[in-house]
Amino acid sequence: MPVDNMAAGNGQMAVRQSSDKRPSPDALLQASAQIGRGRLKIFLGAAPGVGKTYEMLAVAQDKRREGVDIVVGVVETHGRRETQALLEGLEAIPPRRIEYRGQVLAEMDLDAILARRPQLVLVDELAHTNAPGSRHPKRHMDVEEILAAGIDVYSTLNIQHVESLNDVVASITRIRVRETVPDSIVDRADEVEVIDLTPEDLIQRLKEGKVYIPDQAERAIRNYFAPGNLTALRELALRRTAQRVDQQMVDYMRTHAIEGPWAAGERVLVCVKGGANATALVRHARRLADQLKAPWSAIYVETPLSTRRADVQRSQVAEALRLAERLGGEPVILPGANVADTIVEYARANNFTHIIVAKTDRSRWLQLLAGSPTQRLISRAGGINVHVIEARPEPPPGQQARENSAPIAPATVDVAGHAASFGFVVIALGVGFVLRQYLAVSNIALVFLTAVLVSATAYGLLPSLFACLLSVLAYNFFFLPPLYTFTIADPENVVTLFFFAVVAIIVSNLAARVRGQAITARQRAKTTEDLYLFSRKLAVAVTLDDILWATVHQIASMLKVRVVLLLPDGDSVAVRAGFPPEDMLEEADLAAAKWSWEKNRAAGRGSDTLPGAKWLFLPMHTARGRVGVVGIVRDEPGPLLTPEGRRLLDALGDQAALAIERINLAQDLDRARLAAEADRLRSALLTSISHDLRTPLASILGSASSLRTQGAVLDKDTKQELLSTIQEEAERLNRFIGNLLDMTRLESGALKPLGSPTVIPDVVGAALQRAAKILSGHRVEVDLAPDLPLVDLDMVLFEHVLFNLLDNAAKYSPEGSLIGLQAAQEGPVVRLRVIDEGDGIPPADLPHVFEKFYRAGGADRRRAGTGLGLAICRGFVEAMAGTIEAANRTDRPGAMITITLPAPVQPSLEKEGAL
């Protein structure tokens, strides 16, 4: 039977703390990670109005009197005079003003705080959502950056703003709070101080107007601030703080290698082993934990003997751990050589005060000879309370009750191992005959002991015991007088033979145990290596199909099952990958997969839902939510997965879910970036149209209206001026529409330059003639090298490029200034420059001047234009295999646009004329 989640998490590592009393490495790493960070103290309240801000300011005033450098980042007094009075004497960082939808919002100035670098910052309302345009969307992210800079923070928070309690609070108050903070913020806080106030006192504060104005206070008392609601919220705040304090105590014990338990709070640990009473034991643990109001866990220790257990018994262990998780406990699986020692070490490391264990089922004689794990657990428990429970087995249906009674799978005879052990003894016998001529008889026993040791190392316990028996008989028969009989004449030889047998048995057991541990270690190393290689495959996968194929192949090869992966498809899920690829799901299997996806729980074979199905479906999820469903099946009857197999499947599924989530996040990021870019372009286009389309239209309409209504009284010059205005504005409008059409052609990929050998001076002359009106108010200087080669380009497009550059230079240069156009060959390229004598391009704008709708300069100096001219120039030039760059002149103010074109190897114009 599968187990939903049996990973021990941090608890698994705690058992590594051995009897040498060393601190926990995990705890030390966690403590070292806080070095250099600021300390966070949260003043936690059950509801608004309990006095969190007041208490924070009171403590801050005490710190100020002690000489601590304190600043106020943000504090909301809500008009309360007592709270406002506590701000006197505290330096306040002025808020940053952000304009949003016609309103000016005040937000905490994070940069000013970081530049000021005080010792302590007061940040009220930790769950606050920042205004759009802030560096971080949430205030707790600002606090994280302040802490990372080594600055301490005091902050306030209400319990309803804790993410994990949001649904609970909504069910109590029927009001859902939208602003929340992750639980990790509270967990990582160095101090949490609960500001507690009884419901009666808080309601009295409301009635006195110390929280809300009278009308709001009356509504609040009838709804959110009802006495029952406040009592429930108060309990939530106290319980959440108690849980955090309990975890802090455990971390402190691990860091300082303190052997537990510290009975400051109750914690229950139930020991799970195979047997029909495993689930009954778990239910008893849940009842005890409920009585003690304590957290609890279920632990299962894997030993080398675990691999020899029957499938039914391993299924019972898995079912018990799955039940523990379903009932609210934490399932834990740990490897260990000794069950009792492993359990006690884990309990002490994690401060468990109660251990529940089943009464041993060994016979009295077996307990006297070999002892029992229960007795060893009691003797080693120390101050931990041990509950020995005689849990009655829960009768399974049908014939399974008889199957469950077998704790160990029937041992099959290892013929090869026994035969090899026989051979080892024969070899030892031969060596003994040789050594008998040189050594005493007692030394020959070491030869047989070596044969036993080799047998145990190579083949395990039973073949080694067989070798032990043969060695005792052979040693007695061939070497102890009288020879060739099993009779022993000398009493000393009886003692020798007895202790030889004892030593041989002990050695065979120890060697077999070491062999089992080595085999287990090799299997774990192989699994770890496979997981590492799988993670590397996922890390380099760039498409979703690559991730899905790698996942199904890895699960199928490691667990020896058939696999399918289903991903969301509208309201349901659909198969996206499978191994073998030809596997198909029937309607009933698809229904089970859909149920697993919708309910986020296991469904199908061996689960609680649709257990008779052929496939087992398990949801794959990350911290953000579900990402898919994995389905597995095996043709053989019986449980699909052992506990170890289920843990391995969980590990593979978690890695695959993270990789799928990475692809999904990348796609979401691309979509968000494209949406933001589209919004920006749409806004820029609307702004441009509203100005650059309406302005010439207004001039055209005004001039045309004047000609129509007053044409009879206007003189000839005035009419010509109005007609000239209409023509100029119409040409300007035509250029604007042409730029839009050109940009559309560029982005659609429809632009295909018609390259041909072109004379640069001809193109320059055509562009200057076209821009004559635009350049009429400037001095134009053309400097073209006489030996310019023919350049392969589209003459029409390149003329448009030069026209846009000249238009841009005229637009940003004062009247009467010089506009220059230069061209020369520089090695294998031809460079053409357009220079002006304007103010130049601000350095911050240089990387962006070729972007669509971007216009350099502040709002007060921004010229009319669409911001498309330079973007079109870059598109045209790059389509003709050239480059374009913008820079400022170094000899005087002004801008310089440089076009670089490849120069083909061919004769220049002068050489052609000479020929």
N, C-alpha and C positions, 0 to 999 in steps of 0.2 A: 504494500500500500504506500502511496506517495505521501510526502510530508510537505506542507506548503512552504515553510521557511525554517530550516533547521540550522542556519548559520548562527554561530554564537556571537558574532560581532566582536566588540571590544572584550567581552567576557572570555572569549577563547584564549586570548593572549594572557589573561591574568594568571592562568594556571602555570605559566612559565616561571612565575616567581617560586623558586625552589626553597629548600630549607636553609640555603646559605644566607637568608634574610637580606637579599639585595633588593633595592627599589625596583619597581616595575619599569621596564624600558619605555612602555607606552606612556606612562604617567610622566616620566622625565622628559620625553619628547614633547608632550603637551605643555609642560611647564616651560621648557626652553623656547617654545614658539611664542610665548608671551613676553620674552625679553625684548626690550626696546619699544614695546607698545605701551600706550597709555592705559590707565585703569578706568573701567566703566562702572559707575554706580547708578542703579535704577531705583527710583522711588515709585513703587508699585501700589496702585490703589484698586479697590473693587469697583468704584464708580466715580464719575465726576463730582467734585465738591468735597472730597474727603480731606483735602489739604496737602496734596502732593507738592504743588509748586511752593506753597508756604513753607513746608518742611525743608525742601531743597534750598530755598533762599536762607532759611534760618541756619542750616548747617554751613552754607557758603559764608555767611557773615562770621561765624565762629572761625572758619578757616582763614578769612581775611584778617581777623584780629591776630591770628597766629603767624601772619606774615606770608601767607600763600598768595601768589600772583594769580588773581581770578579775573576773568572777563565774562560778561553776559553775552552769549551768542544770540539767543532769542528766549524771551520769557513772556508768556501771555498772562497778564494779571486779570483780564476780564473785568476791569473796573473795580476790583476789590481793594479798598483803601489799606487794609492790613497788609496785603501782599505787596502793594505798591510801595509801602513804607520800607519794606525790607530791601528794596533796590537801592536805597540811598547809600552812597559810598562805594558802590560796585561799578567798575568801568564797563560800559556797554559798547559793543561794536555796532556802528550804524548799519541798519539793514540795507540790502541791495534792492533797488527798485527795478521791477520787471513790468513792462507794458504788455498786457494781454487782453485782446478784444475790447480795446478802448478803456481799460481800467489799469491802474498802476498798483501792482501787488508788491508787498514788502516781504522779502525772504532773507534768511540768515546768510550773511556774507562769508562764505567758506574761505575764499582766498584771503580776505582780510584777517581772519582768525589764524590761518596758517602762517601768514606773514608776521603777525603779532607774536605768535608762539608763547602764549601764557602757560602757566603750570596747570590751570584748571579752567574749563569752559562749562558754562551752564546752558544746556539745550533743552528747552521745554518741549513737551508733546512729541515724543519720539516717533509716533506713527504718522506724523503729518506728511501729506503729499505736497511736494514742491510745485511751484508754478512752472508751466511749460517754458523752456528756455534755460532752466537751471542745469547745472552740471549733472546732477543725479535726480532721478524722478522721486525718490523718497528721502526723508530727512535722516532715517537710520543709516543710509548709505553715506551721507555727509559725516555722520558720527564715526563710521568705520574709517573714513579717510583721516579724520582728526586723530583717532586712536593710533592709526598706523604711523602718524607723525610723532608719536611719543607724548601726546598731550592728554591729560586726564579729562574725563567728561562726567558731569552729573546730568541725568535726564529723568523725565517722568513718563509714566505709562499706566494706562488703565488695563485691567485684566481682559476686557472685551476686545482689546486690540491684538491679543496674542493669536497668531494664525490658527494653531491647532484647536483653540477654544472658540473660534468664531461661530461654528455651527451650534455648539452647546449654548452659547450666550443667546444666539438667535432663537433657539427653541425655548429658552427661559423667558426672555423679554419680548419676543415676537418682533424684535427690531434687529436687522442685520447691519453690522458695522462694516463699512466698505474699506476703511483704512486699517491695515493690519501690519504687523511686523513678524518676520520669521521667528520661530521658536529658538533658532540657533543664537539670535541676538541675546535673548534672556539667558540661555544656557552659558554663553561665553562671558556674561557680565561678571565682574569681580565681586560685586556686592549687589544684593537686592534687599531693599528695606521696604517692608510692607507698611503702608500708612493705613492703619485700621481705624474704623469708626463704626459704631453700632448703627443699625438701621434707624433707630429712634433718634439718635443724635443727628444723623445726616438729614432726616426729614425735618427736624427742628431747624437746622441751618437753612433748608429750603424755604420754610415758612418765614424765617427772619429776613429773607432776601439776600442771603450771603452767597448764594450760588447763582440763581436766576432772578430776573425781575418777577414781581408777584404773579402776573398772568401766566408766564411760562412756568413758574414754580408749581402753580396749581395743576396745570396739565401734566407736568412731570411726575407729581405725586400720584396722580390717577393712573399713569401708564408705566413708564420705565422705572420710576422710583417707588414702586409698590413695596411694602415691607417684605413680602415673600421673595420678590426679585432680588432685593438688596441682600437678603440672607444667603440666597444661592450664590450670588456673585462674590460675596465675602468668603464663602467656603471655597469657591474656585481659586480665589487669590491666595488663600492660606495653603491650600493643597498644592498648588503649582509651586509656591515658594518652598514648601516642605520637600517636594520631590527634588528640587534643585539643591537644597541644602544636603539632602541625603547623598546625592551624587558627588557633591563637593567633599563630603566626609570620606567617601570611598576613594576618590582621587588623592586625597591627602594621605590616607593610609598606604596606598600603593607607592606614592612618591617617597614616603619616609620609611618604607619597609616595615610597617607596623602590622603585627600579626593580630588578626581579628579573632572573634568578632567584637565590635563595639556595639553594645545593645542600645544605641540611641534610638533606633527604629527597628521594627521587625521586618525580616526578609525570609522568605520560605523557599527551600530548595527540595524538589522531589526527585528521587533517583529512579530512573526507568530502566528496566531490564526486560528480557523476553518472558513471556508467560501470559496466560489468559487474564491475569489480574492487573495488567499494566494500566489499562484505561481506568479501572476502579481506583488505583493509587493516584492517578492524576486528578480525578474528581475529588478525592479526599483532600488533596493539596489545595485545590481551588476553594473548597469549603473552609479550610483552616485559614487561608489567606484572607478570605472575606471576613472571618471572625476577627482577625488581627488587623484588618484594614491595611494590609501589607502587600508589596509587590512580590511576585514569585516566579520561579523558573523551573524547568524540567531538564535534567541532565542525563545523558547517556554516554557511557565510557566505552570506547572501542578498544578492544584488546586483540592480540593475535588469535584468541579463541573465537572472536566474533565472526571470522570468515568461515568457520565450520558450523555455524548455526544453521538450522533449517530455514527454508524460505518463509515458512509460516511464522516462525518466531521472529524473524527479522521484519516481517510485515507487521507483527504486533508492536514492535518497538516504533516503527514508523507511524503507525496509527496513534499510538500514545503521544508521541511528540506532536503530531498534527492536532490532536485533541487539545493538548496543552496550549498551543498557539491560538486555537479557536476560542478557548476559554479565557484568553487574556494573559497567559504566561509567556515566558521567553524560552523557546527550545534551544538547548545547547548540546552539541556533540563534541567530545574531546577524545583524542587518542591517549592511551595510557597503558603501562604495563601492569599496574596494580589499581584495581577499581577503587578500593577504599582510600588509598593515598591520593589519587587524582581528585576524588570528590572532596575530601577534606581540604586539600590545598586550594581548590577553586572556591570553596565556601569561605575560607578564611580571607582569601585575596579579595573577594567581593562582598565581605561583611554580611554573610547570611547567618541568621541567628537560629534557624530551625532547619533540620534535615529530616525528610520523610523517606523511609526505606521500608520495603516489604520484608515480612518475616521470612527467614531462610527456609527453603524447602529441602535442605539436606538432612539426611538421617543423623541421629545422634552419634552413631559410630563414626560417620564421615566427618562430622564436626570435630570430634575428639582427635581424629587423625590429621585432618587437613585444615581445620578451622573453617570459618565462613566470613565472607565480606562484611556481613552485618556486624559480627562481633569485632572485627578489626576496625570498622567505622566507629563503633561506640568507644573503643579503647583510644582512638586517636582524636576524637571530636573535641576534647577539652571542654571549653565553655559553650560549645554549640549544643543546643537541645536536639536530641535525636529521637524521632518518633518512629517506633517499630510497629507497623500496621499489618494486621492479618486481613488483607483485602480479599474479599470473596471474588472468585473469577466470574466474569460476566459470560454466561453460556452463549456461545455463538450458535448460529443456526445449523441444523443438520449435523453432519458428521464431523464438522470442523472442530468440535470440542475434543474429540479424541486425538485429532492431529495436533492440536495446540499443546498437548501434554508432553510432547517430546522436545526437550530443551536443546538437544544436540542432534544434528543430522546423523543418520546411521553411517558409521565409518566404513568406508570401502577399503578392502585389503589392497595395499600397495605392493603388488607382486614383485615389481622391479626393485623397489626399495628393500623388501625383505630378502630377495635373492642377492642383491648387492651387499647387504649386511652379512649374509651368510658367507659371501666371498671374502669380505674384510676379515671375518673371524678365521677363515681358513688360512689367509695370508699371515695373520698374526700367529696362528698355530705353527706355520712353517718357520717363521722368524724365531719363535720360541724354541723350537727344536735346535736351531742353529746356535742360539745364545745360551742354551742350557749347558753347553760344554765349557762356557767361559764365565757365566754369571750364576749367582745364587737363584734359587727357585723364586724367592719373593720378588726379585726384580723383573721376572718374566711377566708378572701381573700388569706391569706398566704397558707392555706391548698390547695386551688385550684391552686395556683401558684406552689406548690410542685408537684401536679399531672401533670401540664404542663411540668415541668422540667424533671420528670421521663419519660414522654412520648417522649420528645425530645432526651433524652439520650439513650433510648432503641430503638426507631424506626425512628428517623430522623425528618426532617422539616415538611413534610405534615401531618403526624399523630399528631405532636405537635401543629400545627396550628388548626387542628380539635379539639384537646383537649382544646385549648385556646378559641375557639368559644363556645364549650359546657360549659366551666367554666364560661364565661361571662354571658351566658344565665341562667345557673343554679344559679349563685350568685345573679343575678337580680331577678329571679323568686321566689327563696325560702328564700332569706335573706333580700332583700331591700324592705321596705314598699312602697306601699301596697303589701303584700305578695300574692303569687300565681298569679301575673299578671306581665306583662312586662312594666307596667307603673311605673315611678319613680316620687314620689311626692316631695321629698326633693332635691333642686338643689345641695346640697353638695354631695348627693349620686351619682348624675350625674357625678360630677368631679371625685369622688372616682372610679366609674365604668370605666370611660374613662382612667384614669391613670392605673388602674388595667389591662385593655386591652392592653395598650401600653407596660407596664412592661412585661406582659405575652408574647407578640409578640417578644419583644427584647430578653427575656430569652430563648424562644423557638429557635430563630435564633442562638443565641450564643451557646446554648447547642447542636443544630444540627450541627453547624460548628465544634465544638470540637469533636463531635462524628465522623464526616467525617474525620477529621485529625487523630483521634485515629485509625480509620479503615485503613486509608492509611499508618500510621506508622506501624501497625501490619503487613500489607501486605509487606511493605518494609523489616521489620525485618524478616519475614518468607523467603522472597527472599534472603536476606543476609545470613541467616542461611543455606539455601539450597546451595547457592554458596560456603559457607565455607566448608560444608560437601563434596561437589563435589570436591573442591580443595584438601581435605584430601584424598579422594578416588584416585585422580590422583597422589598424592604424593607417595602413597604406591604401586601403580601399577608398576609392573616390566616388563610386556610384552605388546606388542602393542595390542593384542586382548583384554586384560583387560581394557586398556584405551578406545578402541573403544566401547566396550560394555557399560562401565560406561557412556560414553558420550551420546550415542543414548538413553539409558534408562533415563538419567537425562533430556535431552531435551524433550523427549516425555512426561515425567511425569509433568514437570513444564509448558510446553506450550500447552499440550493437543493436540499434533499433531503426525503424523507418520513420522519417521525419517529414512534416510539412510546416510551412510558415504561412500564416495568414495575416494580412495587413488590412487596415480599415478601407472600406470601399463604400462611400456614402454612409448609410445608416447601419450597414452590416460589415462583414469581413469577407475577403476573398483570398483564395490560395495564390501566393506569389512565388513560392519556391518549394521544392520537395526533393527528397533523396530516398529511394530512386526517383528520377524525374517523372516516371510514368504513373506514380501513385495518384489516385483520385479519391475524393471523399464522396460518400453517399449522402443522401439528404439528411438522414438521422445524424450522421457525424457533423455535417455543416450546422445543424440546429444546435448541437452540443457546443461547437466552436463559437457560434454566435452568442449563446448563453454565457459562456466563459468570458467573452469580450464585454458584454453588457454588464455583467455582475462583478467582473474583476475577480473571479474565483475559479478554482479548478473544476472541470466538468469532464464526465466520461468515465472510462474504465478505471476502477479502483478508487473513485472519488465519492463524495457524498451525493452528488447530483448525476443522474443517468449512469449509475455504476455498471450497468450492463452493456454499455456501448463498447465498440471495438477499439476506439482511440481514446487516449487521454489528452485533454487540452488544458494548457496552463497559460495564464495571461503574462505578457511581458510588459514591464512598466519601469519608468524612471521616476525621479522626484517630480517631474512635470505632469505625469499621468501615464495612461496606457499608450503603448506603441504598436502592439500586435498580439498574436496568439501563436504558441508553438504546440503542435500536436505530435505525439509519438505513439507507435504501436509495435508490438512484437508478436510474431505468429505463435510462439510457444505459450502454453497456458501458464497461469500463475501470476504473481505480482510483476508489474512492469519494471519497477525500479526498487532497488535496495535503498536504505537510508543514505549510503555513500553515493549511489547513483543519483539520487534526488538532489543531494548537495551539489554534485557535479553539474547536473542539468541547470540548477539555479545559477551557478557561477557562469556557465556558458550563456544562459539566457540573459543574465544581467549585462554581460559584456556586449552581447549582440544588441540589446535594447539601447545601451548607451551609444553604440555606433549608429544605429538607426536614428536615434534622437539627434546625433551630430549632423547627419545628412538632412534631417527635417529642419533643424535649426539653420543650417546653411541655406536651404531653400527659402525658409521664412525670412532670413536676412536679405537674400537677393530680392524677394518680392517686396519687402519693406523698403529696400533701397530704391528699387524701381518705382514703387509707389511714391516715395518721397521725391524722387527726381521728377516724376510726372507731375506731382503737385507743384513742385518748384517751377517747372517749365510752364505749367498751366497758368500759375500766378504771374510769372514773368511775361508770358504771352498776353494775358489779359491786360496787365499794366501797360505793356508796349502798345497794344492795339488801342487802349483807351486814350493814350497820348499821341502816338505816331499815326494813328488812323483818323482820329477825330480832329486833330489840329489842322492837317491839310484840308480835310473835308470842310471844316469851319471856314477856312480862308476861301476855298472855292465857292462854297454856298454864299458867303458874304459878298464876294466880288460879283458873282452872277446875279445876286439879288439887287445889288446897286446898279448894275448895268440894265437890269430889267425895269426897275421902278424909276430910276433917275437918268436913264440913258439920253433922254431928250435934252436935259439941261447940263450934262457933263461935257467938258471940253475934250478935244481930241487927245491931249496928253494924259488926262485922267483915265480916259477909256483904255488907252494903250497900257497904262500902269495896271489897271484892273485885269486886263486880258493877260498881261505878263505874269501877274500873281496867279491867275488860274492855271496858266501853263506850267509855271514852276512848281506849284503845289501838286498838280496832277502828275508831273514827272517824279516828284518826291514820293507820292503815293504809289506810283508804278514801281519805283525802286524798292519800296517796302514790300509790296506784294511779290515782286521778283525774288527778293531775299527769302521770303517764306517758301516760295516754290523751290528755290535752289536747295534750301535746307531739307525740304521734304524729299527731294531727289537724292540727296546725300545719304539720309538716314534709311531710305528704302533700298539703297544699293542699285538704283536705276541709272546712276551716273557712270558713263563709260567714256572717258576721254578719247578723242580721235586724234592721236598723236601724229605729227608730221614735222619734218625739219622746218624750223621757224627762225626768222631773223628777229632778234631781240629789238633793234631800233624800230622796226615796223610796228611791233606790238606796243612799245612805249609811245610812239607817236599817236596811234589810234586811241590809247587810253587817255593821253593828254588832251586830245581833241574832244573826246566825250566828256571830260571833266572840266572843260574850259570855263563854264559858268561857275562851277564850284570854286575854282581856283582864281577867279577874277580879282578877288581882293588880296591875293598873296603874290609874292615874287617866287617864280619857279626857276630852278636851276637844274639842268640835265647834264650829267657827266657820264657818257658811255664810252668804254674803252674801244679803240678803233679795230682791235683784232678779235672781237667777240665771235665765237664759233656758232654754227647753227645748232639749235637746241631742239630736241624732240619733245614737243608739247602741243596741247590743244590751244590754238591761237585765240579762239573765242573765250574759252574759260580763263586763260591767262590774262586777257584784256580785262575781264570782269574782276579778277584778283587785283590788278593794278588800279582799276577804277575805285574799288572799295578802299584800298590803302590810301590813295590820294584823298578820297572823301573823308576818311578818318583823320588824316593829317590836317586837312583844312578845318575840320570841325573842332579840333583841340588846339589850334594855333591861333594867336591873335592876328587881327587884320594887319596887313603889310609885312608880316614875317616871311621868312624864306622857307620854302619847301623844296627839298632836294631829292633827285632821283639818280642813283648811281648804279653802274653795272660794270663788272670786270670778271675776267677768268682768273681763278686762283687754283692752280694745279688741275686736278681732274674735275673741278666743279666750276659753275658760274654762279656768282653771288650778285644779287640785285637788292639794293637798299633804298628805302624811302625814309627820309629824315625830316624832322620839323623843328621848330623853335618854340614849341609850347612849354608847358610846365613839366612835361615828362610823365611817366607812369609811376604811381606810388609803388615802392618795393613790394608791399604786401599784395598788390594786384597783379604783379608780373606773371605768377603761375596761372592766373585765371583769365587773362584777357582774351584767350581764344575759346573760352567756353560760351555756350549758347546763352543769349540774353544777358550776358555780363557786361556791365559798363563801369569803367574805372572812375574813381573820384568820388567825393562826398556828394550828398544830395544837393548842396548849394552850388556845385560846379559841374554837375552832370549835364551833358549836352543832350539835345534831342537825338534819338536814334533807337533802333530796335535791339542793339547788342548782338546782331547776327552777322554783321559785316566781316569781322575778323574770324568768326567761327567758319563762315563760308570760305574765306580765303584759305584757312588751314585744310578744309576738306578738299578743295580744288587742287591745292598744291600737292598734298599727299597722294591724291589720285593720279597725279602726273609724276610720281616717284620722287618728289622733292620734299624739302622741309622748310618750315617757317618759324622764326624766333622773334621775340620782342625784347628790347633792352632800352636803357636810357643812354643818351650820349654822354661821353666823358669829357668833351672839350667845353661844353656849354649846356644849359638846360634844353631839354627836348627829348623826343622819343625816336627810336630807330627800329624799323621792322626789316628783317633780313630774310630774303628768300634764297635758298640754296638748291640748285638744279644740277643734275649730272650732265657733264659736257661730253658728248660722243667724240671719239677720236676721228677727226676729219679735217680737211683743209679749211682755213679761215677764209673770210670773204675777200681779203686783200689778195691772198694767194690764188684764189679762183679767178679773180679779175686779171692777175698777171698772166695766167695761162690763156 
